Amino acid sequence: MARLSDIIEEFLKQSIRDMDGTVEIQRNELAIQFNCVPSQINYVIDTRFTSERGYMVESRRGGGGSIRIRRVDMKRPTAYLMHAINSLGTGITQQAADSFISNFADYDIIHEDQAILMKAAVSDKALGITENPQRDMIRARILKNMLMSLVVM
């Protein structure tokens, strides 16, 4: 039997497909529909609809907690790359960077050999810095520069 989180995730993904890539939900209404607490909805959105997985989430406070989830158009590589660049922030872990890069390869935005090189370039071993905040900041800058070079190609 599927876990409630899996059921909510699949419902949201189907809603996104049905609505041509964007869905707007009321967190409280969805919680009532699935007979759960609103924090369960937050958990699903926070863990399964991340920028690493190709989603943009906008939250509006008040009035029941409106949330808009949009799937980034993978058919337009430039749009997806710009989304990724904008969502990286000032620092990124090796695991998150690897996830982004794997998605780029999975959606044929980059070739598999490029993914291998990019992962090697942003690895902890290559950076050789033990201080975590500084290492993640440098990794984010390197990854952003690599992605920007793909945008302008």
C-alpha positions as MATLAB code, in Angstrom:
seq = 'MARLSDIIEEFLKQSIRDMDGTVEIQRNELAIQFNCVPSQINYVIDTRFTSERGYMVESRRGGGGSIRIRRVDMKRPTAYLMHAINSLGTGITQQAADSFISNFADYDIIHEDQAILMKAAVSDKALGITENPQRDMIRARILKNMLMSLVVM';
ca = [
       0.000    0.000    0.000;
       1.326    3.426   -0.931;
       2.250    5.893    1.778;
       0.175    9.035    2.100;
       3.135   11.159    0.954;
       3.368    9.117   -2.255;
      -0.376    9.483   -2.877;
      -0.264   13.252   -2.362;
       2.794   13.519   -4.631;
       1.099   11.564   -7.411;
      -2.077   13.639   -7.065;
      -0.084   16.858   -7.393;
       1.928   15.558  -10.364;
      -1.267   14.493  -12.123;
      -2.817   17.896  -11.393;
       0.254   19.604  -12.860;
      -0.004   17.469  -16.007;
      -3.744   18.163  -16.299;
      -3.218   21.913  -15.912;
      -0.423   22.187  -18.529;
       2.462   22.464  -16.112;
       1.144   24.680  -13.311;
      -1.218   24.026  -10.437;
      -2.360   26.293   -7.643;
      -3.614   24.640   -4.486;
      -4.923   25.635   -1.094;
      -2.839   23.776    1.467;
      -5.687   23.518    4.001;
      -8.196   22.262    1.421;
      -5.767   19.633    0.188;
      -5.114   18.541    3.784;
      -8.852   18.097    4.318;
      -9.137   16.131    1.066;
      -6.393   13.724    2.180;
      -7.430   13.736    5.837;
      -4.047   14.914    7.058;
      -2.481   17.958    8.676;
      -1.313   20.870    6.484;
       2.288   20.195    7.516;
       2.038   16.851    5.651;
       1.285   18.809    2.475;
       4.249   21.089    3.209;
       6.490   18.048    3.697;
       5.531   16.578    0.316;
       6.037   19.877   -1.484;
       9.340   20.647    0.285;
      10.843   17.223   -0.410;
       9.364   16.157   -3.745;
       8.826   19.364   -5.694;
      12.280   20.888   -5.449;
      14.202   22.944   -7.966;
      16.628   20.023   -8.318;
      13.710   17.987   -9.646;
      12.631   20.718  -12.054;
       9.850   22.466  -10.116;
       9.281   26.047   -9.044;
       7.178   26.536   -5.928;
       5.647   29.866   -4.930;
       3.917   30.190   -1.601;
       1.393   32.844   -0.651;
       0.704   33.397    3.007;
      -2.744   33.955    4.439;
      -6.148   32.933    3.172;
      -5.509   29.224    3.632;
      -1.981   29.088    2.284;
      -2.105   29.182   -1.496;
       0.758   27.358   -3.188;
       1.608   27.401   -6.890;
       3.718   24.558   -8.269;
       5.106   24.865  -11.768;
       7.021   22.296  -13.749;
       9.883   23.895  -15.645;
       9.599   23.257  -19.384;
      12.248   20.622  -20.071;
      11.705   20.998  -23.809;
      13.304   24.420  -23.600;
      16.795   23.733  -22.252;
      17.626   27.412  -21.865;
      14.597   27.970  -19.620;
      15.512   24.988  -17.467;
      19.142   26.051  -17.214;
      18.161   29.587  -16.212;
      15.755   28.162  -13.630;
      18.566   26.041  -12.220;
      21.000   28.969  -12.139;
      18.461   31.156  -10.349;
      17.585   28.477   -7.817;
      21.162   27.542   -6.867;
      21.576   30.300   -4.326;
      24.964   31.121   -2.826;
      25.971   27.602   -1.848;
      25.210   24.020   -2.845;
      26.204   20.623   -1.488;
      27.870   18.008   -3.648;
      24.760   15.821   -3.415;
      22.453   18.618   -4.612;
      24.857   19.576   -7.417;
      25.018   15.947   -8.542;
      21.219   15.831   -8.558;
      20.978   18.937  -10.754;
      23.615   17.598  -13.141;
      21.957   14.166  -13.359;
      18.656   15.835  -14.256;
      20.381   17.813  -17.014;
      21.671   14.548  -18.492;
      18.351   12.718  -17.982;
      16.512   15.438  -19.921;
      19.170   15.532  -22.670;
      20.193   19.090  -21.851;
      23.785   17.913  -21.569;
      25.527   14.761  -22.754;
      26.459   12.045  -20.299;
      30.188   12.746  -20.752;
      29.564   16.408  -19.894;
      27.703   15.326  -16.746;
      30.664   13.202  -15.659;
      33.049   16.133  -16.128;
      30.755   18.581  -14.357;
      30.328   16.252  -11.385;
      34.088   15.799  -11.173;
      34.666   19.566  -11.309;
      32.311   20.313   -8.412;
      33.209   17.334   -6.244;
      34.502   17.788   -2.699;
      37.710   16.071   -3.756;
      38.351   18.497   -6.620;
      37.592   21.564   -4.522;
      39.968   20.422   -1.779;
      38.454   22.722    0.832;
      37.445   21.362    4.207;
      35.458   24.374    5.458;
      31.893   23.562    4.448;
      30.305   26.988    3.910;
      33.210   28.162    1.770;
      33.323   24.872   -0.183;
      29.594   25.009   -0.997;
      29.859   28.664   -2.062;
      32.725   27.923   -4.441;
      30.905   24.862   -5.803;
      27.813   26.999   -6.526;
      29.891   29.608   -8.368;
      31.629   26.960  -10.477;
      28.354   25.219  -11.321;
      26.637   28.527  -12.188;
      29.517   29.441  -14.513;
      29.355   26.072  -16.242;
      25.598   26.411  -16.683;
      25.864   29.967  -17.995;
      28.376   28.761  -20.585;
      25.738   26.277  -21.764;
      23.097   29.017  -21.997;
      25.229   31.215  -24.258;
      26.405   28.380  -26.514;
];
